[in-house]
């Protein structure tokens, strides 16, 4: 963590931020997302097969193009979280947080003592020892973002105990998996799913936690904006590429 986290600063000031999931394991894709003007990128480990070296190169690409690199980890494992942070990620997105204990396990892995239990290391983030290690710890504890995802029915029953924990930078909805957990898979506009998201947003506001929305279209974005939401994840690179490629082909095929 050698850089100021601009996305974290903007969220703290109440400014809008826009991010994108990056599932294509390529530093070039990260550069394209940054060049397009997004504030942050969520490099996805959960639904992709990406080796650790590629993840590190994707983080490097984000640094060069000055976009905030977050990583959605495969699981809550402190070892996985440690590796992506040591590689330079400016934050982690943790899927399937269902209760306070699971949240605390992941959060403590993100931060150095006294804030957490992250293992000490003088590698890339400390310029291999060139920086004062105590200052490196303080900077990381200040700049790293922690983002839990709520995407299970069980989590809805524990929202207050989850969202009352201090230090959540924003909570991200997961309507797709949530729909499956509620018994209506892929029906992200089902009344039960919409009610669950409404409740999540309401409890997040109550606890002073920024809410991260995943709008499916501009109208969705406007509805969340009118409710005061300023954190948006507006899609996944694979879906965008597919639609763009299909549209391009349709211009030439009768």
Secondary structure, DSSP 8 states (H G I E B T S, - for coil): --S--HHHHHHHTT--EEEEEE-S--HHHHHHHHHTT-SEEEEE-SSS---HHHHHHHHHHHHHTT-EEEEE-SSS-HHHHHHHHHTT-SEEEES---SHHHHHHHHHHHS-TTT-------SGGGGGGTS-HHHHHHHHHHH-EEEEEE-SHHHHTTHHHHHTSTT-S-EEE-HHHHHHHTT-TT-TTSHHHHHHHHHHHHHHHHTT--EEE--SSHHHHHHHHHTT--EEEEEEHHHHHHHHHHHHHHTT--
